[in-house]
Amino acid sequence: MAIFRMPSLGADMEAGTLVEWLIKPGDEVRRGDVVAVVETQKGAIEIESFEAGIVTELIASVGQTVPVGQELARIGAEEPPTVEAVPEPSSKQPSVAVASKLSAPKITAGPPRSPTSAGASPAARRAAHKLGIDLSTLQGSGPGGAIVLADVEASEKPKNIAKTTEGGLSEMRKAVAAAMVRSKREIPHFSASHTIETQGVSDWLAARNADRPPSERVLLGAVLVKAAALAARAVKTLNGHFTDGAFVPSDEINTGVAISLRGGGLIAPALHRTDTMSLDDVMAGMRDLVTRARSGRLRGSEMTRGTLTVSSLGENGAEQMTGVIFPPQVALLTVGAPQVRPWVVGDTIVPREVMTFVLSADHRVCDGLQASKYLTVLAEKLSRPEEL
């Protein structure tokens, strides 16, 4: 018997409110299946199961606020279905008994079924009624095409996660503030910066995207995220988590992508194994994360498995910024806006596009030598964008 508990979805999370169950007793779940939706200060997060088996009991009820680590459900071990053999009917057995035996339901394992016979979960129906939305006009994204809460929210204006509290801070800002206070209090930050010529990257991207429709173009941000992940291969002390007084390096490079939300606040879900992805896949993954982050449909694993975060100030942002590390990670790379500056090329000075990269690192696990090496490798990767 496995216990499914409220997971920690951030360093500052103490509890979450159960918004919706996507399973019920008797359903089979596999590892990685989305089984519930939990509301936190950072929005609605889809929770995945870390166990496989048959759901035996739902302990927490919808609307209940559950502390991190407390039981949500129980999942029994996977067992093959037992089917009782049907005996040969004898002349003495009434035909009705034989018919009853043959038609007895068999226990079969299958994917989770729709939360309700109406094709919409209770939470989705309540939200639709409150917002005046006709459920028949929505496309369901839940099990078996069921309409879930996120589908209703996505059909409205993006959910305003930044609802102001009495103290004047939004819930999102409160969450960010708590995480950043912990970060600055517990992590001995140091930073290193490097200005890198990116004219070649921009020219290469322009040529690559020239004949592509907008939906298939790769933007500069995807190139930067992929290059940052590849540089982490060379400096493993910047990729992982610092927990229980020790650094735990990660075999995976899961790049957190800092996303500003329309309602205010910042969130950094992760792309898993970014270093192994193609540029097209990185771009598609970033678009998907932004869309789901702003509609409250991120998954728990995307919030907890990041090993190194990249935060870009955008094309019209500041020239540079020193970022604050997202605990329990040990490094954060901030990318300034592109600037045209005089640049030495050979024996001449020409106008070239450059960008300033600032690496914030945890001094408990690395020093200036590793930080410098990381930024040098990053520059090398960006000098050959066609190899990314």
N, C-alpha and C positions, 0 to 999 in steps of 0.2 A: 504494500500500500504506500503510495507516494502522497505527500502533502504539497499542495500548490499554495504558495504564500504570496503576500503582497510584496512585489519586488521594489528595490530601491532604484529610482529612475533619475537620480541626481544626488550630488553630494549634500544638497540642502534639504532633501525630501524626508519628511518624518511620517507622513500618512498620505493616503489617496482615497478619493471617493469612488466607489464602484458605480459606474454609470450604466453598464449594460453587460449581461451575460450572453455569449454567443454559443454556449453549450448548455446541456441539461443532463441529468442523470441518465445513464444508458448510452450516451454518445461515446464514440471512440475518438480519441485525440492522438495526434502524432507530435513529435518534437517539432517546434517551430510553428504549429497551428496557432492562429489568433483565437483566443478563448474569451477575452473580456476587454472592455474599454474602461479605463480609469482616468478620472479627472484629477490633475495636479495643478499646481500654480503655473506650470508651463503649458497648460492646455490638456486636451483629451489625448491619451496615449493608448494605442492598441497593445495589449499584453499577450505575449506568446507563451505557450507551455514549454517547459523544459523537461517534461516527462511524457511518456507514451503509455496509453492504456485506456481503460473504460472509466468514465466519470461515475463515481459512486455517490457523491454527495456535494451539493453546493452549500457551503457554510455561510458565506457572507451574502447579504441581500442587497438588491439594487438601491442606491441612495445611501448606503452605509459608509461611513468614513472609517477606514481600516489602517492601523499603524503598519509601518514597514515591518515585514517579518511575520505578521499575524496570518493565520490560516484563512484561505479563501475557499478552497475546495479540496476534495480528496479524489485521487485517481488510483484505481486498482490496476494490478499488473495485467499486461496483455495476455489473454489466453484464447486458444482457438475455440470457436463456438462448438457447443456440444449439441448434437442432434440425436434425439432418441430414435432408435430403430423402430420401425412400424412392423408389428407381427403380422404374419399371414392370417387373414380372417378365416375363422372356422365356420362351419354351417350352423354352429350353435350361437355365434355372436351376431347380434342384431346388426343389420346393415347400417343403421344410423350411428352406432358406436364406431364402426370402421371409418365412416365418412368423417366423423369428428376427429378421429386420430390422424387421418391423412391431411386434414385441413388445419391442424394445430400450427400456430405460428412458430417459426424457427428463429433462433437467436442468430442474427447476422451482424457483422461489423461493417460499418460504412462511414462515409464522411459525415460530419455534423449536419443536422438537418436545419431547416429554416426555424428561427426562433418562435414563430407563430404560424398558425394555419393561414393567416391573412397575408403572409409574406413580408411582414414588418415586425420588428422587435417592439416590445412595450415602450422602451425609451424613445424609439423613433416615432411611434404613434403619438406619444404624449407631446413630443417636440413639434410634430407636424400640426397637431391640434392647436397648440399654443401660438404657432406662427401662421396658421391659416393656410397650410400647404396641402395640396391634394396628393396623397401618396401614389395614386395611379400615374402621376406624371413623372415619377422618379425612377431611376435605374438603380437597382440594388447591387451592392458590392459585397454583401455578406454571404455566408454559406448557402449554397443553392440559389443564389440570386436574391436572397432576402434583403430588404431595406433596413439598414441599421442607422443609428443616430448620426454617424458621420455623413451619410448620404443626405439627410435632411439639412444638416448644418451647411454642407457644401452648396446646397441649392439656394440658400439665403446669402446675404452679404457675409463675407468672412467674419467668423466669430470674433468678437472683441474680447480678447483674452485680457486686455489691459483695463478691466473695470476698476475704477478708482475706489479705494477704501477710505475710511475715515481719516487715516493719517496722511492722505494725499498721495500715497504711492499705489500704483497698480499692483495686482497680484503678481504679474510677470516681473515687474521691477523689484518687488519684494524678494522673489525667488533669485533673481540675478544678484541683488544686493547681498543676500545671505551667502551665496556661493563665492562671490568676490571677496567678501570680508574674510571668509574662511581661507580663501586662497592667499590673500596678502598676509594674513596672520600666521599661517602654517608653512607656506612655501617660501624659501629664501630665493627670490627672483634675482636673476641678472639678465642683461640683454646684450646682444651684439647686432650690429646693422651692416648692411652691404648694399651699395647701389650697383645695379646690374643693367647693362644695356639690353633692351628688349625690342629694339627696332627689327632685328631679324625675325623674332617670333611674330610680331604684328604683320610684317610683310609676308611671311610664310602662311599665316592664317588667312590673309586677304586673298592670296592666290588659291588656297585650298577651298575657300568658301565661295569663290566667284561663281561657279556654276551650280551651286547647291541651293535648294529652297531654304527659307529661314528655319524651318523645323529640323533641318539636317545639318545646320552649320555648327561648328565648334567655336565657342567663345574663348576669350583669353583666360577667363577664370578656370576653365577645365584644364588648360595647359598648365597653369600654375599649381593646381591641386595635384595633377599627375606628377609633375616635376618634384613637388614637395614630398610626395610619397616615395619616389625613387631615391631621393637624397636620404631619406630615413633608413634605407637599406644599408647605407654606408656608415651611419652613425646610430647604432642600435640603442645607445643610452638615452636617446631622445624619444624613443618610441615604446610606450608602455604605461604602467601605473605605479604610483608610490602608495602602497597600502601596508598597514600594520608595521610601520617603521622600516620597510624595506622596498627597494625597487624591484618590480616584476616586469622584465622585458617581455614584449609581445612578439610571438612568431608571425602574427598578422599585422599588416599596416592598414589600419582602419582610420581614414582621414575624416576628422570632424570638419564640417562646413558651417561656418557661422552664418546664420540667416536672421536678418532683421524682420520682425513681424509687423504687419500693418497696424495692429492695435498697440504697438509699442513693445519693447523688450527684444531680447536676443536669445536664440536657441542654436545649438550646434549638433545636429544629428550626424551620424557617421556613415560614410560609404565604406563597405566592407571589402578588404583586399584591394584597395585602390591601385596598388603598384602592379597588379596583374591585369588590370582592365585596359581596354583600348581607349583612345581619346573619345571616340564616339560613345562608348559605354559610360565613361566618366561624365560626359556632357548630359547624356540621358538620365543618369543617376542624379546629377545635381538638379536638373529640372524637376524630376520626380520628388526629390526631397523638399524643394522650395514649395511646390504645389501642395504637398501633403502637410508640411509644417504650417502653412497658412490656412489650412482647412481643418486642422486638428486631427490628422490621421497618421501620425508617426507611430512607429512600433517601439516597444520597450528596448529591444536589442540595439536599435539605432541610437538610443539615448545613453546607453551604458557601455558600449563596446568601442567607442572612439579611443584611439591611442595617440593621436597628434592632431591638433586643430589648426586650420588655416582660416584667417579672417582677412577679407579684402575690403578696402575702403571704397572700391569702385572707381570708375573712370573719372568722376568729378569730385572725388574726395580729397582728403588732405595728402600731403606729400609723404608723410610717414606717421606712425603711431606705435607706441610701445604697449603691447597687450598684456592682459592678466591671464595666467594659466587657468584652465578649467580643471579643478581637482576631480579625480585623482591622477590626471595626466601630468606630464612633467615638462611639456613644451608647447608653445603656441607661436605660430608664424603669422605676422601681420604684413600685409602687402599694401603699399601706398599707391596712390593714383599715378598713372603714367605722366611723365613730364618730358618736355623737349628741352635738352640741355646741350651746351657745347661739349663735344666729346672728341678725344684724341683717337684718330684712326690712322695708324702708320705715322707719317710725318705731318699730317694735317689735322686741323680742328674743324669738325663738321657738326651740324645739328643732328642729334640722334635722340630717339625715345629711350628713356631710362626709367627704372622703378626702384624704389628703396624698400628693402626687405628687412624687417626687424624680428629677430628671434628672441623670445623670452624663454628662459630655461631655468630648471630647478637645480640650484647649486649643490644639492645633496647628492645628485647622481651624475653630474657632468660639470665641466669647466669651460673656460674660454677656448681651449684648444679644440674640443669637440664641436662647440658652437661655430667656430671659424671653419672647421672642416665641412660642417653641414652646409653653410652658406656658399662655400667654394664649390662643392659638388652640385648644389642647386644652380649656380651660375653656369657650370659646365653642361648640365642637362638643358637649360634654356638656350644655350648657344647652338644646340642641335635639335630643334623641335621636331624635325622629321623622324627622329629615332624614338620619340616618346610613344 
